[in-house]
Amino acid sequence: MWNVRTLIGEGIRNVVSSGMRGLVVMAAFAGVVAGLFLAEVSFVDGVIKDQQAFTERGLNVFVVGVEDGTLQLDRCTELNRLDHVLAAGGLRRAEQTIFSTAPGVRFQTVEVSGRLLDVWARDRTPGALAPISQFFVGQAAADELGLAAGVTVEPRGVAGVVQIAGVVDVSGRYEAASRWVMIPSVAAGDGDECWVEFAPQAKSTAKGELLSWFDKDELSIGIRSLVPTGEFTRDPLRSLLERSTQSLWIPGGALLSLILWIGVWFRRSELGLYRSLGMSTLDLYRLGWIETALIAVIGAVAGLLWGTVVGLRLVGSLRLDQSMFGFLTATSGVALALAVGPLAYALLSRSHIATLLKER
């Protein structure tokens, strides 16, 4: 009598006729699912923003230097040919420069080659350096000297008039260079440092590759990461793997199950009538699973849509991997409710009506 097809039809009729009770349960499912989704999305968004901030600061930038100033600048510039190198350039320290607008104040002067300014200034349009007859100045130096792009100056110790090719804001990655004067130079001869920004996937092998590239050993060359990483640096991958929000599906699923059990408690007499009509305990569980599945699907879809809309308002945009974390945690909570919730139909239903009359 109570085959699967009959149970499905009975379950659908019960959900449709449940009225306000069914809507309340669906709304509870939607709220919990949206909460689980948003908890994951918000946490992952924080990890992503931290990673972006570290990348902007120079997480993948390495600085190569030698104490005797014999670093080959042409080899440094050739790194730009590699697909996994975003930008590379060298510097050679020169004599300090004095400007007439600030007599007596000396500014550190360096010759820059390759794409060094592209490494230092993230907001600079990538491209070739200006002609050698032009200078670049850091933002702090420009503010102190009253200089701007296009202004011509005649620094002491330099023959002729020099035009300021641009003011470069390098404070995000190299604060010291904000007061420097930077002279475009041909990548030839020896220099002091080579700055290289690698693609993120190449960071792990960058140090060994640079040692091989310059044909040096660790005793004769210094290679440091611009942003040191260690125990006080947030590791994005580790943060994702160890995030506390990934376990929220357990209390979330338990809460959904409790809501279902409370709803079934008020239907004990109704379920007892099903027993009188020949429904077994297993059939009651199946009926409960069918009703719970219908409510869960509707509530979960509504909750995910709700969570997505709110998430977009909170974080601006959602990445696919970010949404997947939220989706998996939310659906795991629903799956737990699907496993535990229907047990209430089998365990809380009243006994067969004949048994109840016999007890009286």
Sequence and secondary structure as in RCSB ss.txt:
>XXXX:A:sequence
MWNVRTLIGEGIRNVVSSGMRGLVVMAAFAGVVAGLFLAEVSFVDGVIKDQQAFTERGLNVFVVGVEDGTLQLDR
CTELNRLDHVLAAGGLRRAEQTIFSTAPGVRFQTVEVSGRLLDVWARDRTPGALAPISQFFVGQAAADELGLAAG
VTVEPRGVAGVVQIAGVVDVSGRYEAASRWVMIPSVAAGDGDECWVEFAPQAKSTAKGELLSWFDKDELSIGIRS
LVPTGEFTRDPLRSLLERSTQSLWIPGGALLSLILWIGVWFRRSELGLYRSLGMSTLDLYRLGWIETALIAVIGA
VAGLLWGTVVGLRLVGSLRLDQSMFGFLTATSGVALALAVGPLAYALLSRSHIATLLKER
>XXXX:A:secstr
   HHHHHHHHHHHHHHTTHHHHHHHHHHHHHHHHHHHHHHHHHHHHHHHHHHHHHHTTTEEEEE TTS EEHHH
HHHGGGSTTEEEEEEEEEEEEEE TTSTT EEEEEEEEETHHHHH TTS       TTEEEEEHHHHHHHT  TT
 EE  BTSSS EEEEEEE  TTT GGGGG EEEE  S SEESEEEEEE GGGGGGHHHHHHHHTT  TTT EEEE
SS  STTS  HHHHHHT GGGGTHHHHHHHHHHHHHHHHHTTHHHHHHHHHTT  HHHHHHHHHHHHHHHHHHHH
HHHHHHHHHHHHHHHS   HHHHHHHHHHHHHHHHHHHHHTTHHHHHHS   HHHHHHH 
